């Protein structure tokens, strides 16, 4: 698995930052997968976060692991409306089935493009991973 996707999966909760007009907006996420060589997240296409991403696809994600290493992913999110992508997300994140189904019209999956992940360790080192 891609090192960035694995870091987010291991962290369980990560924080996604978007922009609404000139105001930053941050919220917790948990669903992530690597599929077809891309890092994907999911949300509800009726939420403000989805509209913000469509208007300005540039986002950042951050998370910290139990050893106080942390990650920052900066890039663009692109919606993937294919049924196969939604099936893959529900298989990778079975807990989402409590909220979504493939044909519910609200499950949205998005993947990173033009993205770089930087993983920082507590001693000050860092590693960059291209997504």
Secondary structure, 3 states (H helix, E strand, C coil): CCHHHHHHHHHCCEEEEEEECCEEEEEEECCEEEECCEEEEEEECCCHHHHHHHHCCEEEEEEECCCCCEEEEEEEEEECCCHHHHHHHHHHCHHHHHCCCCCCCCEEEEEEEEEEEEEECCCCCEEEEEC
